[in-house]
Amino acid sequence: MTKNTTFLNDVSEGLSQNPKYLSSHYFYDKAGDELFQQIMAMPEYYLTNSELEIFRQQSEAIIESFGITKDEEFDLIELGAGDGKKTQHLLKTLIEKGFKFKYMPVDISKNTLSVITGRMENLFPDLEIEARQGDYFEVLDDLLTSDLPKVILFIGSNLGNMDDQTASDFLEKIAFHLKSGEKLLLGLDLIKSEDIVLPAYNDAAGITSAFNLNLLKRINNEMGANFDLESFEHAPEYTEEEGIAKSFLKSKVDQTVFIADLNQSFKFKKDERIHTEISRKYNDQILNSLLSADANLEITEQFLDSQQYFADYILTKK
Ligand SMILES: C[S@@+](CC[C@H](N)C(=O)[O-])C[C@H]1O[C@@H](n2cnc3c(N)ncnc32)[C@H](O)[C@@H]1O
């Protein structure tokens, strides 16, 4: 099945449910990639700066926690690599310290992957890079076949975009490919109050809103749909008790949308919502609850930013 057919089927399936939903997976076309870059640069989006501070200030300690020696070659595999602005600090320190490694970024977006490859080639001309385009749920099995020691990076709280069961299964799947003692560096946004979290998903400049609405624009462009972007609005939610930021697209009026490639119409009532994204926030207890017995992973270290907004966890295979 081609990617487009999958996208069509997922849209048909999601908009036929009650409540309606669309997978956040589809945010990242070229426009979505660019909007996400802008989101990461917004003052309200504390996640980037918090994790960037950890990578800037604690790269040496993070590398020590990998337990890799300078005379052994290893693979550094990054899932959902994005633009690599944080990872570049880790790579720089690894190179300065004389570690021998290959950097393997994986991303679903071809565009993002060419940006990150260009950036790293530019910064580190001698770095060996093997980029892989694809869905990390799908490429993991044939990506992790080398016998070299490996460290896997999964940062930016990307895990938070999965529901807890999917996150737990995904961690188990990653762990399946780790040998005893090998590490996963997992960057997670921590549970904190609404006044800090909610603005990160509802910025004053309206970039998150444009990012969310871009999903409808993408369906218009790629499937001949007639979503009127003016008659939907971005509607985020978060409570500290639940610890999950949720994004919705809310219909401002009763309306019917036609998707030509599906030859199907979808009715929306006024205030009806399409659920588009979750961003879970974590603490040690929640993370531990996601580590199944079969995963055989344990938290061995944790690096925090100075405001304690964000944590980069080192998980070690037992
Ligand atoms: C929220 S961004 C974070 C990027 C980076 N990890 C960071 O912390 O800056 C998510 C990235 O993961 C990629 N992505 C999302 N879902 C993916 C999937 N299922 N497989 C591979 N990459 C994915 C997106 O294209 C995007 O570059």
The ligand as a Gaussian input file, in Angstrom:
#p B3LYP/6-31G(d) Opt

LIG

0 1
 C        8.475000      17.003000      17.453000
 S        9.692000      16.858000      16.181000
 C       11.109000      16.641000      17.229000
 C       12.399000      16.618000      16.495000
 C       13.632000      16.332000      17.329000
 N       13.590000      15.006000      17.940000
 C       13.834000      17.382000      18.376000
 O       13.752000      17.063000      19.560000
 O       14.083000      18.531000      18.028000
 C        9.260000      15.317000      15.593000
 C       10.118000      14.794000      14.457000
 O        9.848000      13.405000      14.307000
 C        9.495000      13.111000      12.975000
 N        8.496000      12.043000      13.054000
 C        7.232000      12.123000      13.524000
 N        6.632000      10.919000      13.491000
 C        7.565000      10.049000      12.987000
 C        7.565000       8.648000      12.709000
 N        6.495000       7.910000      12.956000
 N        8.686000       8.098000      12.201000
 C        9.797000       8.845000      11.956000
 N        9.858000      10.169000      12.204000
 C        8.759000      10.771000      12.711000
 C        8.974000      14.410000      12.386000
 O        9.150000      14.472000      10.987000
 C        9.807000      15.449000      13.131000
 O       11.011000      15.739000      12.451000

